[in-house]
Amino acid sequence: MPTSTPPPTGQGIGADAVTTPQETWQLYTVQPDDTLSTIAEAHGITWQALWEANCDAVPDPQFLMAGQTLRIPTSAD
């Protein structure tokens, strides 16, 4: 009776086809009157992407504090 051995982890069908771009961060210090929208627009991203990258430090996307440091997601080239 033939038996088969499963391929080692990471070597299944299509494993080589999956790639994820490496994400890097740029730090930004919040200025008075900044909003997630204005910061995101200045960096060419959506406010949602900015908030997702900082939701641990910014639980409410409508409340930022001047002096707070945010991570701006950028793709590594």
BAPA-671585 format. One record per residue: residue in three letters; residue number from 1; y, x, z of N, C-alpha, C, O, CB in turn. Coordinates in steps of 0.001 Angstrom, whole numbers, plus 500000, padded with zeros to 6 digits. Glycine has a CB too. Example, Ala and Ser with C-alpha at 12.3 -4.5 7.8 and 13.67 -1.06 7.14 Angstrom:
! residues 2
 type seq    npy    npx    npz   capy   capx   capz    cpy    cpx    cpz    opy    opx    opz   cbpy   cbpx   cbpz
  ALA   1 494310 513190 507800 495500 512300 507800 496700 513200 507800 496681 514236 508465 495527 511308 509046
  SER   2 497750 512850 507080 498940 513670 507140 500030 512900 507870 501138 513409 508039 499402 514084 505725
//
This chain:
! residues 77
 type seq    npy    npx    npz   capy   capx   capz    cpy    cpx    cpz    opy    opx    opz   cbpy   cbpx   cbpz
  MET   1 498826 500853 500000 500000 500000 500000 501235 500898 500000 501387 501725 500899 499999 499030 501228
  PRO   2 502124 500753 499008 503312 501609 498951 504289 501269 500070 504438 500110 500457 504005 501471 497591
  THR   3 504931 502273 500565 505966 502089 501582 507240 502748 501085 507206 503638 500235 505528 502683 502962
  SER   4 508327 502312 501610 509591 502950 501231 510328 503376 502482 510242 502742 503534 510469 501998 500379
  THR   5 511035 504439 502340 511840 504957 503438 513293 504660 503110 513757 505003 502023 511602 506495 503661
  PRO   6 514020 504033 504023 515433 503754 503736 516208 505053 503574 515882 506053 504212 516060 502898 504855
  PRO   7 517236 505046 502722 518027 506268 502546 518753 506622 503834 519069 505735 504628 519037 506104 501396
  PRO   8 519020 507904 504053 519780 508299 505240 521145 507615 505245 521681 507274 504191 519949 509836 505294
  THR   9 521694 507420 506422 522991 506768 506576 524036 507447 505704 524118 508674 505644 523435 506783 508046
  GLY  10 524838 506619 505023 525908 507154 504182 525455 507498 502783 526274 507909 501961 526492 508366 504816
  GLN  11 524163 507342 502482 523681 507692 501158 523102 506493 500427 522317 506660 499494 522646 508780 501256
  GLY  12 523477 505285 500834 522989 504077 500181 523691 503857 498857 524533 504653 498440 523180 502866 501083
  ILE  13 523337 502783 498217 523933 502458 496929 525436 502280 497091 525891 501523 497949 523295 501186 496333
  GLY  14 526199 502977 496267 527647 502845 496272 528364 503594 497381 529583 503478 497506 527995 501432 496362
  ALA  15 527647 504352 498181 528301 505038 499299 529364 506008 498819 530391 506176 499476 527274 505778 500137
  ASP  16 529129 506653 497672 530096 507620 497167 531318 506944 496546 532357 507581 496372 529436 508525 496148
  ALA  17 531200 505662 496213 532290 504960 495544 533362 504480 496513 534458 504123 496083 531747 503788 494774
  VAL  18 533076 504465 497785 534029 503958 498766 534892 505107 499261 534401 506064 499861 533302 503268 499948
  THR  19 536176 504994 499000 537110 505989 499513 538259 505259 500184 538651 504172 499759 537626 506927 498377
  THR  20 538783 505848 501209 539909 505276 501935 541024 506303 501945 540805 507443 502354 539508 504860 503388
  PRO  21 542225 505923 501501 543314 506897 501555 543618 507270 503001 543598 506424 503895 544576 506342 500869
  GLN  22 543894 508530 503207 544217 508992 504554 545618 508512 504898 546545 508652 504100 544113 510549 504666
  GLU  23 545763 507952 506076 547063 507447 506492 547721 508467 507414 547082 509029 508303 546928 506070 507196
  THR  24 548989 508687 507185 549765 509573 508039 550962 508783 508553 551233 507672 508099 550218 510867 507271
  TRP  25 551662 509368 509493 552779 508677 510135 554043 509512 510052 554004 510742 510098 552451 508358 511598
  GLN  26 555143 508829 509932 556462 509421 510094 557049 508738 511317 556928 507521 511454 557380 509244 508797
  LEU  27 557672 509480 512196 558260 508878 513391 559705 508474 513121 560434 509163 512408 558189 509854 514585
  TYR  28 560102 507355 513697 561449 506827 513528 561948 506341 514879 561224 505653 515599 561481 505681 512473
  THR  29 563180 506693 515228 563796 506226 516468 564666 505012 516160 565574 505078 515331 564636 507356 517140
  VAL  30 564380 503913 516832 565101 502657 516616 566566 502831 517017 566881 503375 518075 564446 501496 517423
  GLN  31 567448 502354 516142 568888 502395 516366 569373 501003 516784 568686 500012 516535 569637 502884 515087
  PRO  32 570555 500918 517419 571094 499595 517759 571187 498725 516499 571562 499208 515430 572494 499728 518433
  ASP  33 570850 497470 516633 570887 496475 515551 569783 496634 514509 569772 495883 513533 572210 496543 514864
  ASP  34 568851 497580 514672 567704 497684 513768 566784 496483 513955 566678 495934 515052 566928 499001 514013
  THR  35 566129 496085 512888 565053 495094 512949 563853 495689 512220 563992 496655 511470 565491 493709 512312
  LEU  36 562686 495114 512443 561515 495593 511709 561747 495467 510206 561326 496331 509437 560251 494808 512126
  SER  37 562411 494404 509792 562668 494198 508362 563567 495277 507772 563280 495803 506697 563298 492836 508138
  THR  38 564654 495612 508466 565570 496619 507915 564937 498001 507909 565133 498769 506967 566873 496650 508715
  ILE  39 564182 498322 508949 563497 499621 509003 562445 499694 507901 562354 500690 507184 562840 499846 510395
  ALA  40 561653 498634 507772 560592 498606 506759 561177 498716 505356 560677 499483 504533 559761 497316 506883
  GLU  41 562229 497959 505081 562852 498000 503757 563359 499402 503432 563216 499866 502300 564006 496993 503677
  ALA  42 563947 500074 504411 564458 501424 504199 563346 502428 503903 563593 503476 503306 565240 501874 505412
  HIS  43 562117 502104 504323 560991 503014 504116 560010 502516 503055 558949 503111 502864 560259 503221 505419
  GLY  44 560358 501430 502367 559541 500947 501262 558219 500312 501651 557247 500378 500898 559274 502052 500354
  ILE  45 558181 499692 502835 556971 499004 503289 557355 497609 503767 558539 497281 503851 556253 499807 504427
  THR  46 556366 496797 504076 556649 495458 504603 556836 495532 506115 556344 496443 506780 555507 494465 504242
  TRP  47 557567 494536 506640 557730 494521 508105 556387 494289 508773 556165 494757 509889 558741 493430 508542
  GLN  48 555478 493567 508102 554159 493312 508679 553363 494609 508824 552695 494820 509835 553383 492310 507815
  ALA  49 553436 495480 507806 552739 496771 507877 553327 497628 508995 552598 498310 509715 552831 497520 506522
  LEU  50 554645 497587 509131 555310 498339 510200 554896 497806 511559 554607 498581 512470 556839 498269 510047
  TRP  51 554866 496495 511702 554483 495898 512979 553029 496197 513315 552715 496527 514458 554712 494391 512949
  GLU  52 552130 496085 512325 550713 496382 512567 550522 497819 513048 549648 498089 513872 549892 496144 511292
  ALA  53 551332 498734 512538 551231 500135 512946 551784 500361 514348 551519 501395 514962 551966 501022 511955
  ASN  54 552549 499397 514857 553220 499574 516148 553008 498418 517113 553727 498318 518107 554685 499763 515930
  CYS  55 552040 497540 516851 551879 496344 517683 551544 496677 519136 551754 495846 520020 550796 495458 517105
  ASP  56 551028 497878 519395 550787 498273 520783 552104 498494 521530 552189 498210 522725 549932 499549 520833
  ALA  57 553122 498993 520844 554421 499267 521462 555423 498135 521238 556437 498051 521930 554990 500566 520916
  VAL  58 555133 497263 520267 556036 496164 519929 555228 494865 519901 554877 494380 518825 556748 496415 518552
  PRO  59 554932 494298 521073 554127 493081 521090 554822 491884 520437 554154 491008 519888 553768 492738 522507
  ASP  60 556148 491838 520492 556913 490764 519858 557725 491376 518715 558643 492155 518972 557850 490034 520897
  PRO  61 557409 491042 517458 558096 491680 516331 559588 491373 516249 560299 491995 515459 557448 491263 515059
  GLN  62 560070 490432 517042 561498 490122 517024 562266 490860 518115 563470 490655 518270 561704 488632 517175
  PHE  63 561579 491719 518875 562243 492408 519974 562002 493911 519873 560899 494391 520131 561746 491873 521330
  LEU  64 563040 494644 519496 563007 496108 519471 564055 496621 520443 565064 495960 520690 563258 496665 518028
  MET  65 563813 497796 520988 564786 498423 521881 565301 499697 521233 564517 500509 520741 564161 498727 523274
  ALA  66 566625 499875 521230 567210 501111 520730 566618 502276 521509 566475 502209 522730 568763 501089 520848
  GLY  67 566278 503336 520803 565679 504507 521433 564161 504517 521364 563535 505556 521575 566108 504586 522862
  GLN  68 563571 503379 521073 562119 503267 520950 561662 504049 519713 562347 504045 518690 561679 501768 520858
  THR  69 560513 504715 519805 559963 505458 518677 558880 504631 517998 557956 504141 518647 559399 506821 519137
  LEU  70 559009 504484 516678 558029 503748 515888 557307 504693 514937 557851 505715 514519 558707 502609 515104
  ARG  71 556075 504332 514606 555309 505051 513586 555527 504332 512258 555311 503124 512158 553772 505126 513954
  ILE  72 555956 505075 511244 556122 504524 509906 554908 504986 509098 554758 506184 508859 557491 504986 509239
  PRO  73 554034 504059 508668 552857 504485 507908 553240 504996 506522 554038 504382 505814 551864 503330 507780
  THR  74 552658 506122 506155 552836 506696 504824 551470 507138 504330 550630 507552 505129 553853 507894 504837
  SER  75 551240 507060 503052 549970 507520 502490 550050 509008 502228 551059 509506 501728 549623 506756 501188
  ALA  76 548985 509720 502567 548921 511152 502283 548713 511326 500789 547890 510630 500194 547779 511851 503098
  ASP  77 549439 512235 500183 549295 512485 498742 548302 513572 498465 548061 513907 497306 550623 512850 498127
//
